[in-house]
Amino acid sequence: MLGLALEQTRVYQEAKAEGREEREAEILKVTVPLLLKTGMSVEQIAQQLNVDLESVQSAAQQNA
């Protein structure tokens, strides 16, 4: 074709990134409430999971 593999296209890369974000959100939705129950703070959870604080706060609010 044009010498590009499907994986190199912008559309593929954007779809892959979107899927990754959705998967991360689902993991946080389950993990954050469990970690909050152990007594961890939102800040500690964000640091330990290596995600931004806003994502953890959002997951915490969804399960409040």
TIMI-2910 file (N, C-alpha, C, CB; in pm, 1 decimal, decimal comma, always signed):
<rs>
+----------+----------+----------+----------+----------+----------+----------+----------+----------+----------+----------+----------+------+
!      n_x !      n_y !      n_z !     ca_x !     ca_y !     ca_z !      c_x !      c_y !      c_z !     cb_x !     cb_y !     cb_z ! resn !
+----------+----------+----------+----------+----------+----------+----------+----------+----------+----------+----------+----------+------+
!    +85,2 !   -116,4 !     +0,0 !     +0,0 !     +0,0 !     +0,0 !    +90,4 !   +123,6 !     +0,0 !    -97,2 !     -0,7 !   +122,7 !  Met !
!    +91,0 !   +200,9 !   +106,1 !   +175,0 !   +319,7 !   +115,7 !   +298,1 !   +294,3 !   +201,3 !    +95,5 !   +436,0 !   +172,5 !  Leu !
!   +322,9 !   +170,9 !   +233,0 !   +436,8 !   +138,6 !   +316,7 !   +408,6 !   +154,3 !   +464,9 !   +552,3 !   +223,8 !   +278,9 !  Gly !
!   +282,2 !   +166,2 !   +502,0 !   +243,5 !   +180,0 !   +642,0 !   +168,5 !    +55,9 !   +688,3 !   +157,0 !   +305,8 !   +662,6 !  Leu !
!   +202,2 !    +11,1 !   +804,7 !   +125,8 !    -96,9 !   +866,2 !     +7,1 !    -33,8 !   +938,8 !   +214,9 !   -182,1 !   +964,6 !  Ala !
!    -95,8 !   -110,2 !   +959,7 !   -214,8 !    -60,2 !  +1029,1 !   -178,6 !     +1,9 !  +1163,3 !   -316,0 !   -173,0 !  +1049,5 !  Leu !
!    -85,6 !    -60,9 !  +1234,6 !    -47,5 !    -14,4 !  +1367,4 !    +20,1 !   +122,1 !  +1364,9 !    +43,8 !   -114,7 !  +1432,4 !  Glu !
!    +64,1 !   +166,0 !  +1249,7 !   +132,6 !   +294,2 !  +1237,8 !    +38,4 !   +409,0 !  +1204,4 !   +239,5 !   +285,0 !  +1132,8 !  Gln !
!    -86,1 !   +380,9 !  +1178,6 !   -179,2 !   +486,9 !  +1140,7 !   -227,1 !   +563,9 !  +1262,6 !   -298,5 !   +428,8 !  +1065,5 !  Thr !
!   -261,0 !   +688,7 !  +1241,7 !   -308,3 !   +775,9 !  +1348,6 !   -439,2 !   +724,5 !  +1407,3 !   -326,2 !   +918,5 !  +1297,0 !  Arg !
!   -527,9 !   +677,2 !  +1323,1 !   -656,9 !   +626,7 !  +1369,3 !   -636,4 !   +507,9 !  +1463,6 !   -745,6 !   +585,9 !  +1249,2 !  Val !
!   -547,7 !   +417,5 !  +1425,8 !   -519,6 !   +300,1 !  +1509,6 !   -461,0 !   +344,5 !  +1643,3 !   -422,0 !   +202,8 !  +1437,5 !  Tyr !
!   -365,6 !   +435,8 !  +1640,9 !   -300,4 !   +482,6 !  +1763,3 !   -400,6 !   +552,1 !  +1855,9 !   -184,9 !   +578,3 !  +1729,1 !  Gln !
!   -490,7 !   +632,1 !  +1798,8 !   -591,6 !   +699,9 !  +1879,8 !   -688,8 !   +600,1 !  +1941,9 !   -668,0 !   +801,8 !  +1795,2 !  Glu !
!   -729,2 !   +501,6 !  +1865,9 !   -821,3 !   +399,1 !  +1917,3 !   -754,6 !   +318,9 !  +2028,6 !   -867,3 !   +304,5 !  +1803,3 !  Ala !
!   -628,8 !   +287,9 !  +2010,4 !   -554,3 !   +213,2 !  +2111,1 !   -541,9 !   +293,9 !  +2240,1 !   -415,0 !   +175,9 !  +2058,2 !  Lys !
!   -512,7 !   +422,8 !  +2228,4 !   -501,1 !   +509,2 !  +2345,7 !   -635,1 !   +521,6 !  +2417,6 !   -449,6 !   +647,9 !  +2305,2 !  Ala !
!   -742,5 !   +532,8 !  +2341,5 !   -875,7 !   +542,4 !  +2400,6 !   -910,2 !   +415,1 !  +2477,2 !   -980,9 !   +569,0 !  +2292,0 !  Glu !
!   -877,9 !   +301,6 !  +2420,3 !   -901,7 !   +174,2 !  +2488,0 !   -821,8 !   +163,6 !  +2616,2 !   -867,4 !    +58,2 !  +2396,4 !  Gly !
!   -699,3 !   +212,3 !  +2612,9 !   -613,1 !   +209,9 !  +2731,1 !   -672,9 !   +297,6 !  +2842,1 !   -469,6 !   +258,1 !  +2695,0 !  Arg !
!   -722,7 !   +414,8 !  +2805,4 !   -783,2 !   +504,9 !  +2902,9 !   -908,7 !   +444,4 !  +2964,7 !   -816,5 !   +638,4 !  +2837,6 !  Glu !
!   -989,8 !   +379,6 !  +2882,2 !  -1112,1 !   +316,4 !  +2933,0 !  -1079,0 !   +201,9 !  +3028,3 !  -1198,3 !   +264,7 !  +2816,4 !  Glu !
!   -976,4 !   +125,4 !  +2994,7 !   -934,0 !    +14,5 !  +3079,7 !   -880,9 !    +66,5 !  +3213,4 !   -826,4 !    -69,8 !  +3008,7 !  Arg !
!   -804,5 !   +174,5 !  +3208,9 !   -752,2 !   +234,0 !  +3331,7 !   -866,8 !   +283,7 !  +3419,9 !   -655,6 !   +349,6 !  +3298,9 !  Glu !
!   -966,7 !   +345,5 !  +3360,7 !  -1080,8 !   +395,9 !  +3436,5 !  -1156,0 !   +281,7 !  +3504,3 !  -1175,3 !   +474,5 !  +3344,8 !  Ala !
!  -1172,9 !   +171,1 !  +3435,1 !  -1241,7 !    +55,7 !  +3493,0 !  -1162,3 !     -3,7 !  +3609,8 !  -1265,1 !    -51,3 !  +3385,6 !  Glu !
!  -1031,5 !     -9,2 !  +3594,2 !   -946,4 !    -61,8 !  +3701,6 !   -955,6 !    +29,1 !  +3823,7 !   -798,8 !    -74,5 !  +3654,4 !  Ile !
!   -949,8 !   +159,6 !  +3801,7 !   -958,9 !   +254,1 !  +3913,5 !  -1094,4 !   +245,3 !  +3982,5 !   -934,4 !   +397,1 !  +3864,7 !  Leu !
!  -1197,9 !   +224,1 !  +3904,9 !  -1333,6 !   +215,4 !  +3958,3 !  -1346,0 !   +102,9 !  +4061,1 !  -1433,7 !   +193,8 !  +3844,8 !  Lys !
!  -1270,5 !     -3,7 !  +4041,4 !  -1273,3 !   -117,9 !  +4132,2 !  -1168,9 !   -104,0 !  +4243,3 !  -1250,0 !   -247,4 !  +4054,4 !  Val !
!  -1050,3 !    -59,9 !  +4206,6 !   -937,8 !    -57,5 !  +4299,0 !   -947,0 !    +52,4 !  +4403,6 !   -811,1 !    -42,0 !  +4222,7 !  Thr !
!   -984,3 !   +172,5 !  +4363,1 !   -984,4 !   +286,8 !  +4454,8 !  -1073,2 !   +262,7 !  +4576,8 !  -1030,5 !   +412,1 !  +4381,8 !  Val !
!  -1196,7 !   +219,4 !  +4561,8 !  -1278,7 !   +196,0 !  +4681,6 !  -1216,6 !    +93,8 !  +4776,6 !  -1417,4 !   +149,3 !  +4640,9 !  Pro !
!  -1155,6 !    -10,6 !  +4722,1 !  -1092,3 !   -110,8 !  +4807,2 !   -976,0 !    -51,5 !  +4885,8 !  -1043,7 !   -228,5 !  +4723,2 !  Leu !
!   -895,4 !    +28,9 !  +4818,6 !   -780,9 !    +89,8 !  +4886,3 !   -825,1 !   +195,7 !  +4988,0 !   -686,3 !   +152,4 !  +4783,4 !  Leu !
!   -932,1 !   +266,7 !  +4958,3 !   -984,9 !   +363,4 !  +5055,1 !  -1031,8 !   +292,8 !  +5182,3 !  -1101,0 !   +443,7 !  +4993,3 !  Leu !
!  -1090,7 !   +174,6 !  +5166,2 !  -1136,3 !    +97,9 !  +5282,2 !  -1021,1 !    +53,0 !  +5371,2 !  -1215,0 !    -22,9 !  +5236,5 !  Lys !
!   -901,1 !    +39,7 !  +5313,8 !   -785,5 !     +0,6 !  +5393,8 !   -728,1 !   +118,1 !  +5471,0 !   -678,4 !    -59,8 !  +5305,2 !  Thr !
!   -779,1 !   +237,8 !  +5443,3 !   -732,0 !   +355,8 !  +5514,3 !   -635,2 !   +442,6 !  +5435,4 !   -667,4 !   +314,1 !  +5640,0 !  Gly !
!   -607,8 !   +404,6 !  +5312,6 !   -518,6 !   +486,8 !  +5230,4 !   -588,7 !   +614,9 !  +5190,4 !   -472,4 !   +409,9 !  +5105,2 !  Met !
!   -512,0 !   +722,9 !  +5178,7 !   -568,2 !   +850,1 !  +5132,1 !   -570,3 !   +850,1 !  +4979,2 !   -485,6 !   +971,7 !  +5186,8 !  Ser !
!   -645,1 !   +942,1 !  +4924,2 !   -653,4 !   +955,8 !  +4779,2 !   -514,5 !   +986,4 !  +4722,8 !   -754,6 !  +1067,0 !  +4739,9 !  Val !
!   -439,5 !  +1069,8 !  +4792,8 !   -304,7 !  +1104,9 !  +4749,2 !   -212,7 !   +982,4 !  +4748,2 !   -246,5 !  +1213,6 !  +4840,0 !  Glu !
!   -222,2 !   +900,6 !  +4852,4 !   -139,8 !   +779,4 !  +4859,1 !   -174,1 !   +683,1 !  +4746,3 !   -157,8 !   +709,8 !  +4994,5 !  Gln !
!   -303,0 !   +668,9 !  +4719,0 !   -346,7 !   +578,6 !  +4612,1 !   -291,6 !   +625,9 !  +4478,3 !   -501,4 !   +570,1 !  +4606,9 !  Ile !
!   -303,1 !   +756,3 !  +4451,2 !   -252,6 !   +810,4 !  +4324,8 !   -103,3 !   +785,1 !  +4311,9 !   -281,9 !   +960,8 !  +4314,5 !  Ala !
!    -30,8 !   +805,6 !  +4419,7 !   +113,3 !   +785,0 !  +4416,5 !   +147,5 !   +637,3 !  +4394,9 !   +176,9 !   +835,7 !  +4546,3 !  Gln !
!    +82,2 !   +548,3 !  +4467,0 !   +113,4 !   +406,5 !  +4456,7 !    +72,8 !   +347,0 !  +4322,3 !    +45,6 !   +331,3 !  +4567,8 !  Gln !
!    -37,2 !   +395,0 !  +4264,6 !    -82,4 !   +343,8 !  +4135,6 !    -20,1 !   +418,0 !  +4017,6 !   -232,9 !   +352,6 !  +4127,0 !  Leu !
!    +53,2 !   +526,4 !  +4050,1 !   +119,8 !   +607,4 !  +3948,7 !    +19,7 !   +664,1 !  +3847,9 !   +225,7 !   +524,5 !  +3876,4 !  Asn !
!    -88,4 !   +720,5 !  +3900,8 !   -189,2 !   +786,8 !  +3818,4 !   -212,5 !   +926,2 !  +3875,6 !   -322,9 !   +704,4 !  +3813,7 !  Val !
!   -276,1 !  +1011,6 !  +3796,5 !   -297,3 !  +1147,8 !  +3843,4 !   -404,3 !  +1151,9 !  +3952,0 !   -336,5 !  +1238,7 !  +3726,9 !  Asp !
!   -391,7 !  +1248,9 !  +4037,9 !   -479,8 !  +1263,9 !  +4153,3 !   -625,8 !  +1281,2 !  +4111,4 !   -435,6 !  +1382,7 !  +4237,7 !  Leu !
!   -648,2 !  +1353,9 !  +4003,1 !   -785,2 !  +1377,8 !  +3956,7 !   -856,9 !  +1248,6 !  +3919,1 !   -784,1 !  +1471,9 !  +3837,6 !  Glu !
!   -784,7 !  +1155,1 !  +3859,7 !   -844,6 !  +1026,5 !  +3822,2 !   -887,5 !   +948,1 !  +3946,2 !   -745,4 !   +943,2 !  +3738,6 !  Ser !
!   -804,0 !   +951,7 !  +4049,0 !   -835,6 !   +880,8 !  +4172,6 !   -953,8 !   +948,0 !  +4243,3 !   -712,1 !   +876,2 !  +4265,7 !  Val !
!   -952,4 !  +1080,5 !  +4246,3 !  -1062,9 !  +1153,4 !  +4308,7 !  -1194,7 !  +1124,2 !  +4236,2 !  -1034,2 !  +1305,2 !  +4308,7 !  Gln !
!  -1190,6 !  +1119,8 !  +4105,6 !  -1309,6 !  +1089,8 !  +4026,8 !  -1362,1 !   +949,8 !  +4058,4 !  -1279,0 !  +1102,4 !  +3877,0 !  Ser !
!  -1272,7 !   +853,6 !  +4063,8 !  -1313,2 !   +714,8 !  +4096,1 !  -1368,9 !   +706,7 !  +4237,2 !  -1193,4 !   +617,7 !  +4081,4 !  Ala !
!  -1311,3 !   +782,8 !  +4329,0 !  -1359,5 !   +781,4 !  +4467,0 !  -1500,1 !   +840,5 !  +4475,8 !  -1263,2 !   +859,3 !  +4558,4 !  Ala !
!  -1524,7 !   +947,2 !  +4401,8 !  -1655,5 !  +1013,0 !  +4404,4 !  -1763,4 !   +925,7 !  +4340,0 !  -1648,0 !  +1148,2 !  +4332,9 !  Gln !
!  -1727,7 !   +851,5 !  +4238,6 !  -1823,8 !   +764,9 !  +4170,5 !  -1873,4 !   +653,7 !  +4262,0 !  -1761,3 !   +705,0 !  +4045,2 !  Gln !
!  -1793,6 !   +619,1 !  +4360,2 !  -1829,1 !   +509,4 !  +4450,0 !  -1870,8 !   +557,9 !  +4587,6 !  -1713,5 !   +414,3 !  +4463,4 !  Asn !
!  -1889,8 !   +687,1 !  +4601,7 !  -1927,8 !   +742,5 !  +4732,4 !  -2074,9 !   +726,2 !  +4758,6 !  -1890,8 !   +889,1 !  +4741,4 !  Ala !
+----------+----------+----------+----------+----------+----------+----------+----------+----------+----------+----------+----------+------+
</rs>
